[in-house]
Amino acid sequence: MGAHHEPVMVKEALEGLKADQGRRFVDCTIGEGGHAGAILDAADSEARLLGIDRDPEMLGLATRRLSGHLDRLVVVHGSYADVGALTKGAGFFPADGVLMDLGVSSLHLQEGDRGFSFDNDGPLDMRFDRSQRFDAKKIVNEYPERRLAQIIRDYGEERGARRIARAIAGSRPLTTTGELARVVAAAVRGRRRARIHPATRTFQAIRIAVNRELEQLERGLTEAVGALGAGGRLVVIAYHSLEDRLVKAAMRTESTDCLCPPEAMACVCGHIARLRLVNRRVLKPSSEETSANPRSRSARIRVAERLATA
């Protein structure tokens, strides 16, 4: 294992959660425990934290990193899509604060055998939970070209999706991340000037599809709101526009009393707001943080508070 993953926007996350005031916190993506440790350090000595992760290996790393807090820490293997049930099952309902850090761990990218990175050659895997049977190899080698192009376009926001999908289909079978990266790079060579690797968006798209990340997030946001007690805070750290748009839309919906169209004469939807937006403008990392930790440069934080009347 390499150095610890550096958690992003810790100060902003702690302020958003009101970490010094709550007693029951939930870290939906505990990873190596960076944010979780900061929450427990900032919170009252009686405060406890539930750490959830889809990757059992991350739970082991977090437990070791937070060995000084084991009497205040509970870890559970699962998805934030089920945070409501997990919170109740672990005795953390209602929660005072729920954090969702949607970033990929540095260790996932550093370890070639996990198949997340084009920089470290490995099998086409990309699963957060390796007990899941569906992996990147299936998408790359078995999906019809048209479906593959749709995934790369929709989840990677890649303008050259059709060209890349055609190149991948014509190079099958592919078995490693290095092979895939070379095929993608060749497909877009000479057509783009960019600071990022030409395979970045394609790898993102396939990873999202493998782990059903957007579907999990959409459900998880609803579950997280339901897991909060009155005055509890939801803090979400997103890293790309697809995630952030989902978070923004969900928080806006949950902070609106009526969802009927403007032309409706009277409300028939019966929707009641459950949230109050704490920061109407998205929070971004400081220039000092992005200089010290370049991985933080795309991070965006949104914060909302559970209403007592909902």
GUDREN-85783 format. One record per residue (C-alpha): residue in one letter; x, y, z; residue number from 1. Coordinates in nm, 2 decimals, padded with zeros to 4 digits. Example, Ala and Ser with C-alpha at 12.3 -4.5 7.8 and 13.67 -1.06 7.14 Angstrom:
GUDREN-85783
{type: a; xx: 01.23; yy: -00.45; zz: 00.78; seq: 1}
{type: s; xx: 01.37; yy: -00.11; zz: 00.71; seq: 2}
//
This chain:
GUDREN-85783
{type: m; xx: 00.00; yy: 00.00; zz: 00.00; seq: 1}
{type: g; xx: 00.11; yy: 00.35; zz: -00.08; seq: 2}
{type: a; xx: 00.06; yy: 00.67; zz: 00.12; seq: 3}
{type: h; xx: -00.28; yy: 00.75; zz: 00.27; seq: 4}
{type: h; xx: -00.54; yy: 00.90; zz: 00.04; seq: 5}
{type: e; xx: -00.56; yy: 01.27; zz: 00.13; seq: 6}
{type: p; xx: -00.92; yy: 01.37; zz: 00.21; seq: 7}
{type: v; xx: -01.04; yy: 01.69; zz: 00.03; seq: 8}
{type: m; xx: -01.21; yy: 02.00; zz: 00.17; seq: 9}
{type: v; xx: -01.20; yy: 01.87; zz: 00.52; seq: 10}
{type: k; xx: -01.26; yy: 02.21; zz: 00.68; seq: 11}
{type: e; xx: -01.56; yy: 02.27; zz: 00.47; seq: 12}
{type: a; xx: -01.70; yy: 01.92; zz: 00.53; seq: 13}
{type: l; xx: -01.66; yy: 01.96; zz: 00.91; seq: 14}
{type: e; xx: -01.83; yy: 02.30; zz: 00.90; seq: 15}
{type: g; xx: -02.11; yy: 02.17; zz: 00.68; seq: 16}
{type: l; xx: -02.18; yy: 01.88; zz: 00.91; seq: 17}
{type: k; xx: -02.15; yy: 02.09; zz: 01.23; seq: 18}
{type: a; xx: -01.92; yy: 01.81; zz: 01.35; seq: 19}
{type: d; xx: -01.86; yy: 01.98; zz: 01.68; seq: 20}
{type: q; xx: -02.23; yy: 01.96; zz: 01.77; seq: 21}
{type: g; xx: -02.36; yy: 01.62; zz: 01.67; seq: 22}
{type: r; xx: -02.35; yy: 01.28; zz: 01.83; seq: 23}
{type: r; xx: -02.43; yy: 01.03; zz: 01.55; seq: 24}
{type: f; xx: -02.25; yy: 01.07; zz: 01.21; seq: 25}
{type: v; xx: -02.25; yy: 00.85; zz: 00.90; seq: 26}
{type: d; xx: -01.97; yy: 00.85; zz: 00.65; seq: 27}
{type: c; xx: -02.12; yy: 00.68; zz: 00.35; seq: 28}
{type: t; xx: -01.79; yy: 00.62; zz: 00.17; seq: 29}
{type: i; xx: -01.54; yy: 00.58; zz: 00.45; seq: 30}
{type: g; xx: -01.25; yy: 00.48; zz: 00.22; seq: 31}
{type: e; xx: -00.93; yy: 00.49; zz: 00.42; seq: 32}
{type: g; xx: -01.10; yy: 00.70; zz: 00.70; seq: 33}
{type: g; xx: -00.96; yy: 01.04; zz: 00.63; seq: 34}
{type: h; xx: -01.28; yy: 01.23; zz: 00.66; seq: 35}
{type: a; xx: -01.41; yy: 01.00; zz: 00.93; seq: 36}
{type: g; xx: -01.10; yy: 01.06; zz: 01.15; seq: 37}
{type: a; xx: -01.14; yy: 01.43; zz: 01.11; seq: 38}
{type: i; xx: -01.51; yy: 01.41; zz: 01.21; seq: 39}
{type: l; xx: -01.43; yy: 01.21; zz: 01.52; seq: 40}
{type: d; xx: -01.14; yy: 01.44; zz: 01.62; seq: 41}
{type: a; xx: -01.37; yy: 01.75; zz: 01.59; seq: 42}
{type: a; xx: -01.68; yy: 01.59; zz: 01.75; seq: 43}
{type: d; xx: -01.76; yy: 01.55; zz: 02.12; seq: 44}
{type: s; xx: -01.60; yy: 01.26; zz: 02.29; seq: 45}
{type: e; xx: -01.94; yy: 01.09; zz: 02.31; seq: 46}
{type: a; xx: -02.00; yy: 01.11; zz: 01.94; seq: 47}
{type: r; xx: -02.00; yy: 00.80; zz: 01.73; seq: 48}
{type: l; xx: -01.95; yy: 00.73; zz: 01.36; seq: 49}
{type: l; xx: -02.09; yy: 00.47; zz: 01.12; seq: 50}
{type: g; xx: -01.86; yy: 00.41; zz: 00.83; seq: 51}
{type: i; xx: -02.00; yy: 00.24; zz: 00.51; seq: 52}
{type: d; xx: -01.81; yy: 00.13; zz: 00.20; seq: 53}
{type: r; xx: -01.88; yy: -00.10; zz: -00.09; seq: 54}
{type: d; xx: -01.52; yy: -00.22; zz: -00.08; seq: 55}
{type: p; xx: -01.45; yy: -00.45; zz: 00.21; seq: 56}
{type: e; xx: -01.07; yy: -00.38; zz: 00.17; seq: 57}
{type: m; xx: -01.14; yy: -00.01; zz: 00.24; seq: 58}
{type: l; xx: -01.32; yy: -00.10; zz: 00.56; seq: 59}
{type: g; xx: -01.01; yy: -00.29; zz: 00.68; seq: 60}
{type: l; xx: -00.78; yy: 00.01; zz: 00.60; seq: 61}
{type: a; xx: -01.02; yy: 00.26; zz: 00.77; seq: 62}
{type: t; xx: -01.03; yy: 00.04; zz: 01.08; seq: 63}
{type: r; xx: -00.65; yy: 00.03; zz: 01.10; seq: 64}
{type: r; xx: -00.62; yy: 00.40; zz: 01.04; seq: 65}
{type: l; xx: -00.88; yy: 00.48; zz: 01.30; seq: 66}
{type: s; xx: -00.75; yy: 00.24; zz: 01.56; seq: 67}
{type: g; xx: -00.75; yy: 00.51; zz: 01.82; seq: 68}
{type: h; xx: -01.13; yy: 00.56; zz: 01.78; seq: 69}
{type: l; xx: -01.25; yy: 00.20; zz: 01.77; seq: 70}
{type: d; xx: -01.48; yy: 00.25; zz: 02.07; seq: 71}
{type: r; xx: -01.66; yy: 00.52; zz: 01.87; seq: 72}
{type: l; xx: -01.65; yy: 00.36; zz: 01.53; seq: 73}
{type: v; xx: -01.88; yy: 00.10; zz: 01.36; seq: 74}
{type: v; xx: -01.80; yy: -00.01; zz: 01.00; seq: 75}
{type: v; xx: -02.04; yy: -00.18; zz: 00.77; seq: 76}
{type: h; xx: -02.00; yy: -00.33; zz: 00.42; seq: 77}
{type: g; xx: -02.27; yy: -00.19; zz: 00.20; seq: 78}
{type: s; xx: -02.37; yy: 00.08; zz: -00.04; seq: 79}
{type: y; xx: -02.49; yy: 00.43; zz: 00.04; seq: 80}
{type: a; xx: -02.79; yy: 00.34; zz: -00.17; seq: 81}
{type: d; xx: -02.90; yy: 00.15; zz: 00.14; seq: 82}
{type: v; xx: -02.79; yy: 00.41; zz: 00.40; seq: 83}
{type: g; xx: -03.14; yy: 00.43; zz: 00.55; seq: 84}
{type: a; xx: -03.15; yy: 00.07; zz: 00.64; seq: 85}
{type: l; xx: -02.79; yy: 00.05; zz: 00.74; seq: 86}
{type: t; xx: -02.82; yy: 00.35; zz: 00.97; seq: 87}
{type: k; xx: -03.12; yy: 00.20; zz: 01.14; seq: 88}
{type: g; xx: -02.96; yy: -00.14; zz: 01.16; seq: 89}
{type: a; xx: -02.65; yy: 00.00; zz: 01.33; seq: 90}
{type: g; xx: -02.84; yy: 00.21; zz: 01.58; seq: 91}
{type: f; xx: -02.74; yy: 00.55; zz: 01.42; seq: 92}
{type: f; xx: -03.10; yy: 00.66; zz: 01.33; seq: 93}
{type: p; xx: -03.17; yy: 00.95; zz: 01.33; seq: 94}
{type: a; xx: -02.83; yy: 01.07; zz: 01.22; seq: 95}
{type: d; xx: -02.70; yy: 01.42; zz: 01.30; seq: 96}
{type: g; xx: -02.48; yy: 01.43; zz: 01.00; seq: 97}
{type: v; xx: -02.43; yy: 01.23; zz: 00.68; seq: 98}
{type: l; xx: -02.13; yy: 01.27; zz: 00.45; seq: 99}
{type: m; xx: -02.11; yy: 01.14; zz: 00.10; seq: 100}
{type: d; xx: -01.76; yy: 01.17; zz: -00.06; seq: 101}
{type: l; xx: -01.81; yy: 01.04; zz: -00.42; seq: 102}
{type: g; xx: -01.44; yy: 01.04; zz: -00.52; seq: 103}
{type: v; xx: -01.24; yy: 00.73; zz: -00.61; seq: 104}
{type: s; xx: -00.97; yy: 00.64; zz: -00.36; seq: 105}
{type: s; xx: -00.61; yy: 00.70; zz: -00.46; seq: 106}
{type: l; xx: -00.54; yy: 00.34; zz: -00.37; seq: 107}
{type: h; xx: -00.79; yy: 00.22; zz: -00.63; seq: 108}
{type: l; xx: -00.60; yy: 00.41; zz: -00.89; seq: 109}
{type: q; xx: -00.25; yy: 00.31; zz: -00.77; seq: 110}
{type: e; xx: -00.32; yy: -00.07; zz: -00.75; seq: 111}
{type: g; xx: -00.31; yy: -00.20; zz: -01.10; seq: 112}
{type: d; xx: -00.49; yy: -00.53; zz: -01.02; seq: 113}
{type: r; xx: -00.81; yy: -00.33; zz: -00.94; seq: 114}
{type: g; xx: -00.83; yy: -00.21; zz: -01.30; seq: 115}
{type: f; xx: -00.93; yy: 00.15; zz: -01.24; seq: 116}
{type: s; xx: -00.63; yy: 00.32; zz: -01.39; seq: 117}
{type: f; xx: -00.47; yy: 00.36; zz: -01.73; seq: 118}
{type: d; xx: -00.14; yy: 00.45; zz: -01.56; seq: 119}
{type: n; xx: -00.10; yy: 00.11; zz: -01.39; seq: 120}
{type: d; xx: -00.16; yy: -00.18; zz: -01.62; seq: 121}
{type: g; xx: -00.40; yy: -00.45; zz: -01.48; seq: 122}
{type: p; xx: -00.71; yy: -00.65; zz: -01.56; seq: 123}
{type: l; xx: -01.03; yy: -00.49; zz: -01.69; seq: 124}
{type: d; xx: -01.20; yy: -00.49; zz: -01.35; seq: 125}
{type: m; xx: -01.31; yy: -00.16; zz: -01.20; seq: 126}
{type: r; xx: -01.54; yy: -00.31; zz: -00.94; seq: 127}
{type: f; xx: -01.56; yy: -00.14; zz: -00.60; seq: 128}
{type: d; xx: -01.70; yy: -00.46; zz: -00.46; seq: 129}
{type: r; xx: -01.51; yy: -00.76; zz: -00.60; seq: 130}
{type: s; xx: -01.78; yy: -01.00; zz: -00.49; seq: 131}
{type: q; xx: -01.99; yy: -00.84; zz: -00.78; seq: 132}
{type: r; xx: -01.97; yy: -01.06; zz: -01.09; seq: 133}
{type: f; xx: -02.02; yy: -00.78; zz: -01.35; seq: 134}
{type: d; xx: -01.69; yy: -00.60; zz: -01.44; seq: 135}
{type: a; xx: -01.53; yy: -00.38; zz: -01.70; seq: 136}
{type: k; xx: -01.42; yy: -00.67; zz: -01.91; seq: 137}
{type: k; xx: -01.78; yy: -00.76; zz: -01.99; seq: 138}
{type: i; xx: -01.86; yy: -00.41; zz: -02.10; seq: 139}
{type: v; xx: -01.55; yy: -00.37; zz: -02.31; seq: 140}
{type: n; xx: -01.57; yy: -00.71; zz: -02.48; seq: 141}
{type: e; xx: -01.93; yy: -00.80; zz: -02.50; seq: 142}
{type: y; xx: -02.14; yy: -00.49; zz: -02.52; seq: 143}
{type: p; xx: -02.27; yy: -00.39; zz: -02.87; seq: 144}
{type: e; xx: -02.08; yy: -00.11; zz: -03.02; seq: 145}
{type: r; xx: -02.38; yy: 00.12; zz: -03.01; seq: 146}
{type: r; xx: -02.44; yy: 00.06; zz: -02.64; seq: 147}
{type: l; xx: -02.07; yy: 00.10; zz: -02.57; seq: 148}
{type: a; xx: -02.08; yy: 00.44; zz: -02.75; seq: 149}
{type: q; xx: -02.38; yy: 00.55; zz: -02.55; seq: 150}
{type: i; xx: -02.21; yy: 00.47; zz: -02.22; seq: 151}
{type: i; xx: -01.89; yy: 00.65; zz: -02.32; seq: 152}
{type: r; xx: -02.10; yy: 00.95; zz: -02.43; seq: 153}
{type: d; xx: -02.34; yy: 00.97; zz: -02.14; seq: 154}
{type: y; xx: -02.12; yy: 00.87; zz: -01.85; seq: 155}
{type: g; xx: -01.79; yy: 01.01; zz: -01.98; seq: 156}
{type: e; xx: -01.93; yy: 01.32; zz: -02.16; seq: 157}
{type: e; xx: -01.69; yy: 01.22; zz: -02.44; seq: 158}
{type: r; xx: -01.75; yy: 01.38; zz: -02.78; seq: 159}
{type: g; xx: -01.55; yy: 01.11; zz: -02.96; seq: 160}
{type: a; xx: -01.76; yy: 00.83; zz: -02.81; seq: 161}
{type: r; xx: -01.87; yy: 00.67; zz: -03.14; seq: 162}
{type: r; xx: -01.52; yy: 00.67; zz: -03.28; seq: 163}
{type: i; xx: -01.38; yy: 00.52; zz: -02.95; seq: 164}
{type: a; xx: -01.65; yy: 00.26; zz: -02.94; seq: 165}
{type: r; xx: -01.57; yy: 00.16; zz: -03.30; seq: 166}
{type: a; xx: -01.20; yy: 00.13; zz: -03.22; seq: 167}
{type: i; xx: -01.27; yy: -00.08; zz: -02.91; seq: 168}
{type: a; xx: -01.51; yy: -00.32; zz: -03.09; seq: 169}
{type: g; xx: -01.25; yy: -00.36; zz: -03.37; seq: 170}
{type: s; xx: -00.97; yy: -00.45; zz: -03.12; seq: 171}
{type: r; xx: -01.15; yy: -00.72; zz: -02.92; seq: 172}
{type: p; xx: -01.07; yy: -00.91; zz: -02.72; seq: 173}
{type: l; xx: -00.90; yy: -00.67; zz: -02.48; seq: 174}
{type: t; xx: -00.78; yy: -00.80; zz: -02.14; seq: 175}
{type: t; xx: -00.59; yy: -00.52; zz: -01.97; seq: 176}
{type: t; xx: -00.63; yy: -00.15; zz: -01.89; seq: 177}
{type: g; xx: -00.31; yy: -00.07; zz: -02.08; seq: 178}
{type: e; xx: -00.45; yy: -00.23; zz: -02.40; seq: 179}
{type: l; xx: -00.78; yy: -00.03; zz: -02.36; seq: 180}
{type: a; xx: -00.60; yy: 00.29; zz: -02.30; seq: 181}
{type: r; xx: -00.38; yy: 00.25; zz: -02.61; seq: 182}
{type: v; xx: -00.68; yy: 00.17; zz: -02.82; seq: 183}
{type: v; xx: -00.87; yy: 00.48; zz: -02.70; seq: 184}
{type: a; xx: -00.56; yy: 00.71; zz: -02.74; seq: 185}
{type: a; xx: -00.51; yy: 00.59; zz: -03.09; seq: 186}
{type: a; xx: -00.88; yy: 00.66; zz: -03.17; seq: 187}
{type: v; xx: -00.85; yy: 01.02; zz: -03.07; seq: 188}
{type: r; xx: -00.49; yy: 01.09; zz: -03.16; seq: 189}
{type: g; xx: -00.45; yy: 01.42; zz: -03.34; seq: 190}
{type: r; xx: -00.81; yy: 01.53; zz: -03.27; seq: 191}
{type: r; xx: -00.77; yy: 01.68; zz: -02.92; seq: 192}
{type: r; xx: -00.54; yy: 01.91; zz: -02.73; seq: 193}
{type: a; xx: -00.60; yy: 01.85; zz: -02.36; seq: 194}
{type: r; xx: -00.43; yy: 01.84; zz: -02.03; seq: 195}
{type: i; xx: -00.59; yy: 01.50; zz: -01.94; seq: 196}
{type: h; xx: -00.50; yy: 01.16; zz: -02.08; seq: 197}
{type: p; xx: -00.72; yy: 01.08; zz: -02.38; seq: 198}
{type: a; xx: -00.86; yy: 00.77; zz: -02.21; seq: 199}
{type: t; xx: -00.97; yy: 00.96; zz: -01.89; seq: 200}
{type: r; xx: -01.34; yy: 01.01; zz: -01.99; seq: 201}
{type: t; xx: -01.37; yy: 00.66; zz: -02.13; seq: 202}
{type: f; xx: -01.24; yy: 00.50; zz: -01.81; seq: 203}
{type: q; xx: -01.47; yy: 00.72; zz: -01.60; seq: 204}
{type: a; xx: -01.77; yy: 00.61; zz: -01.81; seq: 205}
{type: i; xx: -01.69; yy: 00.24; zz: -01.79; seq: 206}
{type: r; xx: -01.63; yy: 00.26; zz: -01.41; seq: 207}
{type: i; xx: -01.96; yy: 00.44; zz: -01.36; seq: 208}
{type: a; xx: -02.14; yy: 00.17; zz: -01.56; seq: 209}
{type: v; xx: -01.97; yy: -00.12; zz: -01.39; seq: 210}
{type: n; xx: -02.07; yy: 00.01; zz: -01.04; seq: 211}
{type: r; xx: -02.40; yy: 00.17; zz: -01.14; seq: 212}
{type: e; xx: -02.28; yy: 00.48; zz: -00.96; seq: 213}
{type: l; xx: -02.54; yy: 00.73; zz: -01.08; seq: 214}
{type: e; xx: -02.83; yy: 00.50; zz: -01.00; seq: 215}
{type: q; xx: -02.68; yy: 00.43; zz: -00.66; seq: 216}
{type: l; xx: -02.63; yy: 00.80; zz: -00.59; seq: 217}
{type: e; xx: -02.98; yy: 00.90; zz: -00.69; seq: 218}
{type: r; xx: -03.13; yy: 00.64; zz: -00.45; seq: 219}
{type: g; xx: -02.86; yy: 00.72; zz: -00.18; seq: 220}
{type: l; xx: -02.95; yy: 01.09; zz: -00.17; seq: 221}
{type: t; xx: -03.31; yy: 01.01; zz: -00.10; seq: 222}
{type: e; xx: -03.21; yy: 00.75; zz: 00.16; seq: 223}
{type: a; xx: -02.97; yy: 00.99; zz: 00.33; seq: 224}
{type: v; xx: -03.23; yy: 01.26; zz: 00.37; seq: 225}
{type: g; xx: -03.46; yy: 01.00; zz: 00.54; seq: 226}
{type: a; xx: -03.18; yy: 00.90; zz: 00.77; seq: 227}
{type: l; xx: -03.13; yy: 01.25; zz: 00.91; seq: 228}
{type: g; xx: -03.30; yy: 01.38; zz: 01.22; seq: 229}
{type: a; xx: -03.43; yy: 01.73; zz: 01.25; seq: 230}
{type: g; xx: -03.15; yy: 01.98; zz: 01.20; seq: 231}
{type: g; xx: -02.92; yy: 01.71; zz: 01.07; seq: 232}
{type: r; xx: -02.68; yy: 01.80; zz: 00.79; seq: 233}
{type: l; xx: -02.62; yy: 01.63; zz: 00.46; seq: 234}
{type: v; xx: -02.28; yy: 01.70; zz: 00.30; seq: 235}
{type: v; xx: -02.20; yy: 01.57; zz: -00.05; seq: 236}
{type: i; xx: -01.86; yy: 01.60; zz: -00.22; seq: 237}
{type: a; xx: -01.89; yy: 01.55; zz: -00.60; seq: 238}
{type: y; xx: -01.61; yy: 01.54; zz: -00.85; seq: 239}
{type: h; xx: -01.76; yy: 01.56; zz: -01.20; seq: 240}
{type: s; xx: -02.06; yy: 01.73; zz: -01.35; seq: 241}
{type: l; xx: -02.28; yy: 01.42; zz: -01.38; seq: 242}
{type: e; xx: -02.26; yy: 01.37; zz: -01.00; seq: 243}
{type: d; xx: -02.30; yy: 01.73; zz: -00.91; seq: 244}
{type: r; xx: -02.60; yy: 01.78; zz: -01.13; seq: 245}
{type: l; xx: -02.77; yy: 01.49; zz: -00.96; seq: 246}
{type: v; xx: -02.69; yy: 01.62; zz: -00.62; seq: 247}
{type: k; xx: -02.80; yy: 01.98; zz: -00.70; seq: 248}
{type: a; xx: -03.13; yy: 01.85; zz: -00.85; seq: 249}
{type: a; xx: -03.20; yy: 01.62; zz: -00.56; seq: 250}
{type: m; xx: -03.13; yy: 01.89; zz: -00.30; seq: 251}
{type: r; xx: -03.34; yy: 02.15; zz: -00.49; seq: 252}
{type: t; xx: -03.63; yy: 01.90; zz: -00.51; seq: 253}
{type: e; xx: -03.61; yy: 01.81; zz: -00.14; seq: 254}
{type: s; xx: -03.60; yy: 02.18; zz: -00.05; seq: 255}
{type: t; xx: -03.92; yy: 02.27; zz: -00.25; seq: 256}
{type: d; xx: -04.27; yy: 02.24; zz: -00.11; seq: 257}
{type: c; xx: -04.46; yy: 02.20; zz: -00.43; seq: 258}
{type: l; xx: -04.33; yy: 02.04; zz: -00.75; seq: 259}
{type: c; xx: -04.64; yy: 02.11; zz: -00.97; seq: 260}
{type: p; xx: -04.58; yy: 02.29; zz: -01.30; seq: 261}
{type: p; xx: -04.62; yy: 02.67; zz: -01.29; seq: 262}
{type: e; xx: -04.94; yy: 02.66; zz: -01.49; seq: 263}
{type: a; xx: -05.11; yy: 02.45; zz: -01.22; seq: 264}
{type: m; xx: -05.40; yy: 02.64; zz: -01.05; seq: 265}
{type: a; xx: -05.34; yy: 02.46; zz: -00.72; seq: 266}
{type: c; xx: -05.09; yy: 02.21; zz: -00.57; seq: 267}
{type: v; xx: -05.19; yy: 01.85; zz: -00.64; seq: 268}
{type: c; xx: -04.85; yy: 01.68; zz: -00.58; seq: 269}
{type: g; xx: -04.86; yy: 01.72; zz: -00.21; seq: 270}
{type: h; xx: -04.48; yy: 01.74; zz: -00.19; seq: 271}
{type: i; xx: -04.34; yy: 01.88; zz: 00.13; seq: 272}
{type: a; xx: -03.98; yy: 02.01; zz: 00.16; seq: 273}
{type: r; xx: -03.76; yy: 01.80; zz: 00.38; seq: 274}
{type: l; xx: -03.44; yy: 02.01; zz: 00.34; seq: 275}
{type: r; xx: -03.31; yy: 02.36; zz: 00.37; seq: 276}
{type: l; xx: -03.02; yy: 02.45; zz: 00.14; seq: 277}
{type: v; xx: -02.73; yy: 02.57; zz: 00.35; seq: 278}
{type: n; xx: -02.51; yy: 02.68; zz: 00.07; seq: 279}
{type: r; xx: -02.70; yy: 02.79; zz: -00.24; seq: 280}
{type: r; xx: -02.37; yy: 02.82; zz: -00.43; seq: 281}
{type: v; xx: -02.15; yy: 02.52; zz: -00.46; seq: 282}
{type: l; xx: -01.83; yy: 02.53; zz: -00.25; seq: 283}
{type: k; xx: -01.50; yy: 02.48; zz: -00.42; seq: 284}
{type: p; xx: -01.15; yy: 02.40; zz: -00.28; seq: 285}
{type: s; xx: -00.91; yy: 02.69; zz: -00.21; seq: 286}
{type: s; xx: -00.62; yy: 02.76; zz: -00.44; seq: 287}
{type: e; xx: -00.39; yy: 02.65; zz: -00.15; seq: 288}
{type: e; xx: -00.56; yy: 02.31; zz: -00.13; seq: 289}
{type: t; xx: -00.55; yy: 02.25; zz: -00.51; seq: 290}
{type: s; xx: -00.18; yy: 02.34; zz: -00.51; seq: 291}
{type: a; xx: -00.11; yy: 02.10; zz: -00.23; seq: 292}
{type: n; xx: -00.35; yy: 01.82; zz: -00.35; seq: 293}
{type: p; xx: -00.42; yy: 01.84; zz: -00.73; seq: 294}
{type: r; xx: -00.68; yy: 01.57; zz: -00.69; seq: 295}
{type: s; xx: -00.90; yy: 01.82; zz: -00.51; seq: 296}
{type: r; xx: -00.93; yy: 02.06; zz: -00.80; seq: 297}
{type: s; xx: -01.26; yy: 01.91; zz: -00.93; seq: 298}
{type: a; xx: -01.42; yy: 01.87; zz: -00.59; seq: 299}
{type: r; xx: -01.75; yy: 02.05; zz: -00.52; seq: 300}
{type: i; xx: -01.95; yy: 02.05; zz: -00.19; seq: 301}
{type: r; xx: -02.32; yy: 02.10; zz: -00.14; seq: 302}
{type: v; xx: -02.48; yy: 02.11; zz: 00.21; seq: 303}
{type: a; xx: -02.84; yy: 02.09; zz: 00.32; seq: 304}
{type: e; xx: -03.02; yy: 02.06; zz: 00.65; seq: 305}
{type: r; xx: -03.31; yy: 01.84; zz: 00.74; seq: 306}
{type: l; xx: -03.62; yy: 02.04; zz: 00.84; seq: 307}
{type: a; xx: -03.80; yy: 01.97; zz: 01.16; seq: 308}
{type: t; xx: -04.14; yy: 02.00; zz: 01.01; seq: 309}
{type: a; xx: -04.10; yy: 01.73; zz: 00.74; seq: 310}
//
